[in-house]
Amino acid sequence: MKWNKPTRKRLARISGGAMLLLCLSAFLPAPAAQANYFSDLYNGLQKFSELPGEVSELQESYQQTIDELQQTQSELGEAKDQLGQTLTEMESYRSQNAALMEQNRQLSLVVDELKNERTAREQYFNRIKVTVITGVALLIGYFLLVRLLRLSMRSRSRKSDRLR
């Protein structure tokens, strides 16, 4: 089989890279294999003997987790009770607030009525005052007018008496 030039170059590169990897792997140290059955058996027994300790640690961790869960549940129950109390208090505050608002509205109506009555009373007293002042002024005016008429009539009667 005849290979052309680029294919030969490619084949030379691939084979050179493979040779380089083979040389490098020969010089690098490889881990030593151990075929000791007794040490493997000892290590297996040692790991097996450590299992009960790990199981007890897991049981303690499980028990601690259960205790924390129960504590969290009790805290949650307390928080729930407090929330219920708070909701009850809020509802009572709302009902008190509604009652106070109604009372405030009624008091506002009473205050408005009292203001209206006071205004009406003041207007009534002002009318009476104006009426009394007008009456007094009319009386004074009447007496002054009568006096002036008498004086003028006297002076006319004196003039007419003089002329006679």
Secondary structure as the mmCIF struct_conf table of DSSP 4:
data_model
#
loop_
_struct_conf.conf_type_id
_struct_conf.id
_struct_conf.beg_label_comp_id
_struct_conf.beg_label_asym_id
_struct_conf.beg_label_seq_id
_struct_conf.end_label_comp_id
_struct_conf.end_label_asym_id
_struct_conf.end_label_seq_id
HELX_RH_AL_P HELX_RH_AL_P1 LYS A 5 PHE A 27
BEND BEND1 LEU A 28 LEU A 28
HELX_LH_PP_P HELX_LH_PP_P1 PRO A 29 ALA A 33
HELX_RH_AL_P HELX_RH_AL_P2 TYR A 37 LEU A 163
#
